[in-house]
Amino acid sequence: MTRPGGRNVRVDASELNAPPAPADVCIVGSGAAGLTLAARCAALGLDVLLLEAGGERVEPAVQDAYAGEVVDPRVHWPLDTYRVRALAGTTGLWGGRAIPFDPIDFEPRDWVAHSGWPIGYDEVARYYPAAMEAAEAGAFDHVPSAPIVPGLDGEWLHTTIERFSRPTNFWTRYGKELTAARNVRVVTHAPVTAVRLAHDGNSVDHLEVRAPDGATWQVRARHHVLAAGGLETARLLLASDDVLPDGPGNAGGWLGRGYMCHLAATFGIAHFTGAARSIGFDYERDADGIYIRRRLAPTPGAQRRLRLLNGTARLHIRDANDPAHGDPVLSLMFLAAFAVKYEYSRGAREADRSLGPYLRHLGNIARHPLRLGHFISTWGVKRYLASRRIPSIALPARDNRYPLEFVSEQSPNRNSRVMLSEARDALGMRRLRVDWRVAAADFDSARATYRLMRDELARTGTGTLDYDEAALEPALLDAAAYGGHHSGTTRMSATPRDGVVDADCRVHGVANLHVASAAVTPTSSQANPTLTVIALALRLADHLKERCG
């Protein structure tokens, strides 16, 4: 498809016999950040070129470029998990949680190493309403309708909420708009293999793209934006070492360091004393049909006084692996473990899968066929036939006992890092090697947060929390680095000494190179990064418009 004058609107690189013409802005990657940025830049009148390494669908040969080495496979999933090298990027897998970062996340905290952003919460928050709209997650309103546990909210703990997108595939959301725009070109199967700087290292001369026929293209633009995710963005910069041996933006040695995900574990059993129907466990829907769920979190005041990391706890369904639960739905979940996401199925994959438990799970299903049939007919419609999917299975507990699903930020740690290995992919790029680490202070914070929740349940008379504190650290490591929330590898900082990009997401020392990714977040919050990444992409679009005039 071509626009008048012969300039391609959307084309596969195999159809081109020369590199794409220069643009105002060249964006590398078509995930939530890249597509949001492209749409906003186009709306602002900029000429946009978007390069995607893959095609419309996942192709094993293309996806292989994401494979790499993990130093400790027990605590970090394989590198090609949670990443999609195709149009829409990882939004093709996204669960849809749309949660803003909190004001405290942006503040310097003397108990959190390397904390503090060079911009304040308000600078990002003004873009959150538009980010919510982009994600199709409703209004920017995160005030709960009621406490998650009546009588528990107060000085130390409070109820927060998470809103959910459809979940939105961002190519489905923006593809038609972008391909119809006269100032946007989208090129698929156009993998960028290096950022080539001018001889003085102060600007980008061109991006190196490997064409399908094996030729190397030089693609130029006034401004270049890496929107390839927290791992691949760092990989590209580390690989671009011909002019600056340590890579662009690496004067302070932070490139690839400070790598964060989230600490998480389903751990401990809360037993509430109030009426079962008063517990805010299930999903709610607002007037626009948006799914909402309540959570429990330490207040900002509690975080400061107890020196806690930012964390939250959700009420979870019972362990599906143990057939003693007697629930046909949970038994069906166990039997279907290999068909669901890695993070949800890992426990079932590693559980006792001998004949005995299988027979007990089958017995649960056989004893309650009507209950299971009703669940499948109602939940299945909400999950697979509705335009806005219910996010997950939520089975209220008859005995008012709920496992807690705990999620916390990590403190930034220079020794937690991504680097290049000696192995190379089919394009000749060095593969990634990931050494993800957790600081002792992170485990200390998790233990203190659990004690706080236990003590507040007891003090308020709203329930009890039973757990073995000695087992918390192993549980966090067992479920660690969950969700694919790759953050911090090109952290934002006021000076080159303390990070890789500046307050405008521009790579320190390189005039026309920017990053749009969770890679820029100096701290990782309790929140999934997607909404904040979208907000930062919208903010970057406004900045690029100012730069381009």
N, C-alpha and C positions, 0 to 999 in steps of 0.2 A: 504494500500500500504506500503510495507516495502522495505528497501534497503538491499543489501547483508549484512549478519551478523545479520539480524533480527531487526535492529534499524528502527523505523518508520519514514518515510519521512513526511507524514501528516496523522493524525489520530484523531478521536474523543476520548475524554477522556473516554467515555463509553466503548470503545474497549480495554482499558488498564486494567490490573489487578494489576499494581504497578505504582508508580510514574515514570515519565520520568527520564532517566539517567542524571547525571550532564553535564553541557556544559561550554564552555568558557564564553558565554554571554547568559543570560536569559532575554528576552524582554517581558514585560507585555503590551499587546495591539497591535492591528494590523491596526491602522489608518495610516495616512500619515507619522508620525514620526516613528512608530514601524516597518512598512514594509520597508521604506527607510533605516532605520538603519540595519534591518536584511539583506537586499540585499547587502549593502555596507560591513558589517562585514563578510558576507559569501565570498564576492569577495576578501577580505583581508586574507582569509584563516582561520578565526575563526570558531569554532564550535558553532552553534547558536540554541537555543531553544526558540520558540515563543509561548507564551500562550495567547489564546483568550478566553474571557469569554463566547462568543456566538458561533453561528454556521455560516453557509453560508448566512443565511437570518435572518431577524428580527423575533424574536419569542416573543410574548407578555409576556410570563412568565419570560423570560430572561430579556427583556427590562424593566420590572417592577423594577429591582434593581436600575435604574436611577431615579425613582420617589423620590421626597423629598418635603421639605417645603420651601416656599418662604415667607420671612417676609412681603414684599409688592408686591403682585401679579400684581398690576397695572404697575409697572416699570420693572418687570423682568418676562420673560416667564416661563412656567413650566419647571422643571429640566429635564424631559425626552424629551423635544423638542430640536432639533438640535444635539442630541447625539444618536449614533447607537451602540448597543452592539452586533456586528457581524463582520465577516471578512470584511475588508476595513474601518471599523469605520465610522466616519462622512464623509469620502470622498464619501460615497454613497449618500450624500445629497449636497455635495460641489457645489457651483456655479461656481468655477473655477478661481476666481480672483487671479492673481499671481503678487503681488506687493512687492517690497523690502522695508524694513525700510530705513529711511533716515539717513545720518550721524549725524544730530542734535539729533536724538532719543537716541544716545549712549552717548551724552555729559551731564555732570552735568549742570543743568540750575537753576540758583538761584531763578527763579520764579516758578519752578515746584518742589514741595516737593518730596523728596526721589528719585530724578532723577539721572541719570548717571549709566552706566554699568561698570563692572570691565574689560570688553574687549572693544576694539574700533570697529568702523564700518568696517575697513579693514579686521579685523579678521573673520567677518561673510561674507563680500562681496566676498571674494575669493572662497566661496562655493556657491554663488548665481548662477553662470552659470550651475553648475551640478544640483542644485536644480531646475532650470528652465527646464533642460532636464528631470529630474525625473517627474516633473509635466506636461510634454509635452506642455509647454507654449512658446516654441520658444527660441530665443536668449535673452541673458541678455542685452537688449537694451531698455532703457526707455526714450529715447529722442523723443519728439513729432515731427511729420512731419510738423506741422504748429501750430500757436496759436489757442486756442479754440475760442477766439474772437479777430479778427485782431485789433491791436492798443492798446490792454489792457495789454499785458505782459510788465513788466518793473521792477523797483526797489522794488515794493511792492507785486505784484502778478505775478505768472508765470503759464504756462501750464505744467502739468505733464500727464503721461499716465498710464493706467493699461492694462496689457496683460491678456489673458484668456487661461486657460487650455481647454481641450476638453469639459467638465471637466472630469478629469481622476479619475476613480475608482481605488484605489491603489492595491486592490487585483486582479483586472483584469490586471493591469499593471505588477505586480510582482509575482502573484500566481504561474504561470507555472515555472518561473525561480527559485523560492524558493523550490517548491516541486520536481524539478529536481536536485537540488543541493545535493551533498552527505554529506555536512556538515551543513544541516539545518533540523530541525524538527519543525513542526507546529502542535500544539495540540489545538483543539477546545473544547468548553464547559469545559474549565479549569479555572474557576474564582479564582483569587487570592484574599484572604480575609484578609491577614495581611503580613507584613514584619517582620520576627522574627530575632532580633539581637542576637549576641553573648552576654554572660553575662556582658562583660565590655562595651557594647554598641558601640564599635568601628568598627564593621563589621557586615555584614548580615550572619547569620547562614543558614537560609533557607527562602523560601517563603511558606506560608501556602495556599494550594489550596484545594477547596472543590470539591471532585470527585462527579460524577453524582449519585453514590450509597450512598452518604452521608458521605463517609469516608473522613478524612482529610489527605492530602498528604504533605510531606515535599519535596520541590523541591530546588535543590542546583545548584549553578554555581559559577564560579570565580568572575563574575561581574553580577549585576542585574540592569536592566533599567526599570523604570516605564514610559511607553509611553501610558498612559490611558486617556490623556486629562487633561485640566486645573482643572476640578472639581473632577474627580475620582482619579487622582493622589494625590490630597490633602486629599481626603477621606481615601485613603489607608494609608497614612502616619499618619494621625490623629488617625486612628483605631489601629495603631501599637504602643501601649503605655505600653506594659508589662515591658519593660526594662527601657525606658526613658518615664516617665509619661506624658510629653508634646508632645511626638512623636519625631521621628528622625529629626535632623536638626533644631530643634525649640529652640535653646538656646537664640535666640534674640526675640522670641515670634512672628515671622513673618509667621509661617506655617498657611496657610489658609487666611492670611490677605493680604491687598494690592490687593484685587480682582478687576480686571478691565474688562470691555467689551469695547464698543465704544459708545460714545454719537452720536445720529443721529436723523435727522428730515428732512422731505421734507417741506420746509418752505420758504416763500417769492417768489415773481415773478420777474424775470429779464426780462426786455424788451430791446432788442438790436436794435441799430439804423442802423447797417450795413445790407448788402444784406443777405437775409435768407440763401442762399446757402453758404455763407462764414462762418457761425457759425458751429463749430466743434461738432455737437450734435450726429451724427450717429456713428455707428461702422465702423471702417476701417479694412482692412485685409492686412497683409504684404505679402512679396513674398512667404512665407511658408504657407499662409492661416490662420495665427494666428489672432484672433480677438483682436482689440486694440480700446481703447476709451480714449478720452482726458478729462482732468479734470482741474479745476482751484484751485490754492492753494496760500496761503501767502508764500512769499519767506523766506528762513532761516533768512535773514537780517530783514525782517518785524517781524518775530517771536521774534527775540532778542530785537528789538527796542520797540515793542508794548507789549512784554511779553505775547505772545500768546502760547497756546498749538498747537501741530501739527495737522492741519486739512485740509480738502479738500472739494470741492463742485463739484458735477456732475449736468449736466442739465438733468432734469427729464421730463417725459411725464405729461400731464395735469391730474388732479384728475379724475380718472375713476368713482368715486361715484356720481358725479354731472351730471345728464343727459343733463344739459344745454350745455355741450361741443358739442353735436350733432354728435359725432364721433361713427360710428358703432363698430369699434374695441374696443374702450374704454368701450362702453356699454356691449359688449360681455365679456370683462375682469371683469366687475362688476358682471355680472350674473354667471360667472364661479369662483367667489372668493373662494368658498369652496374647489376647486380642486387645489389651488396653495399653495405655502409655507406660513407658519404662518405669517412671517414678512411682506409679501406682501398682505396677505388677511385680516389682522387684521382690517385695516381701513374700508374695505368693510363689514366685519362681523358686525362692530359696527355702520355702517351708517344706514340711514333711509331705512328700507326694507319693507315699507308699499306698498300698491298696486299702488299708484300714481307714485312713481319713477320707479317701475318695468315697468309700461305701457309706460312711456317716454323712458326708455332704449330700450324697444321692438320697439318703434316707430323709434328710431335712426337706428336700424338694418333694419327695414322694408323699410325705405326710401333710404337706400344705399346698396342694396344687391350686386351690382357688385363690389363696393369698398371693401366690406367685403369678398366677394368670392376671389378677387384677393389677398388680404392680406393672407387669410388662405392658398391659394394654394402656395404662394411664401414663406411666413414666416414659414409655417408648415413644408415645406421641409427642410429649413435651421435649424429648431429647432429639428425635430424629425426623419428625415431620413438621415441627413448628419452625417459623422463620427465625425466632429467637429461642435458642436452646436453653433448657435448664442446665446449669453448669455441672452438676454431679448428683450422685445418689445421696439423699438425705433421709435416713430412717430414724425418726424419733424413738428414744429409748423408753420402753415401758417402765423400767425401774429407775429412771432419772439418773442413770450412770452414763457418763460420756468420757471416752478418751480425749485428751487434749492434743491438738495439733499445734505445736509450737514453731514459730518462725521468727528469726532474729537476723539483724544485720551482723556483718563481721566488722571488726575494726581493721582499717587499712594496714597492711603488713608488707613491707618491702620484700620479704622472703617468699611471699606468695606470688608466683609469677608465671608468665608464659614466655617461651623463648623458642628459637629455631633449633631443630634437630639436624642431623646430617642426612637423614632420609629425604628424598625428593618425590614430588608427585609427577603426574604425567606431563605437566606443563614445565617441569624443571624447577619449580619453587620448592624451597626447603619446607618440610612439614613442621607443624607445631609440636612442642614438648611442653606439657603443663605440669607444674609443681604447685598444686593448690594446698595451702596450709592454713591452719587455724591457730590463733594465738591463745595462750593460757587465759588471758583476760576475757576472751570470748566465752570460754566454758564457765569461768567464775560468774560472769554476768547471767548466763543461763541458769545456773544454780540459784543465784540470788533472786531471779525473777520467779522461779518456781516456789521458793520459800515465801516470797511476797504473796503470791496467789493462794498458797496454802494457808498462810496466817490470816489473810483478809477474809477468806471463806469462813474460817473458824471464828474470827472476831465478830463478824456480822451475823453469824448464825445461819448463813445461807447455804452452807454445805461443807464438805470435806474434800481434800485432795490427797490421794494415796499414791505414793511412788517411792522408789528406791533411789535416793540421791546418788549413790555410788554407780548406778547404771545409766545415769543421764549422759555423761560424756561419751561412753561407747554408743549409746543410741543416737546421739547427734552425729558422730562420725559415720555410723552405719547408713544414715539417711542424708549425708552431707552433700553440699554443692548441688542442691536439688533445683529442678525447674529450669535449668538453662539460663539463669539470670547473670550472664557474664558481664561483670562491671569493673571499672577502675583501671583498666590497662593503659588508658591514655588520659589520666586524671587531669581535671581542671585545676588551675592554680594561678595565683597572682603573679608569680615569678617563674622563670624557667628552672630555677633550682628545685622547686617543689612540685613540678608536674610537667605535663606534655602539651596541653592546650591552655589558652588563656580564657578570660571570662566570656569571650565571644566564640569559644570553641575553635579558635584559630590555632594551629600548631605554632608553638613558640618559635620565633625566628624565621618563619616561612610565610611570606606575605599573602599568598593565595591558596593556602591549604587548610581545610577545616575538617572537623570530625562531627558526625551526627550519629550518636550511639550511646548506649549505657557505658561504653568505655570511658566516657568523660566524667562520670560521677565520682567525686572524691570519697563519698561515703555511700552506702547502699540502702539505708533505710530499712524499715520493716516491709516496705511495699514492693510489689512486683515493679520492675523498672519501666514497663512499656508506656504507661501514660506520661511519665516524666520525659521519656525519650521523645515522644510525639511533641510535647510542649517545647522541649529544647529545639526540635527541628523547626517548629513554627517560628520560634524566636530567631533562629539562625537565618531563616528566609528573610525576615525583616532586615537583619544586619547586612545580608548580601545585597538586598535592594539598595540600601544606603551606599554600599561600597561601589556598586555598579552605576549608580546615579539614575 
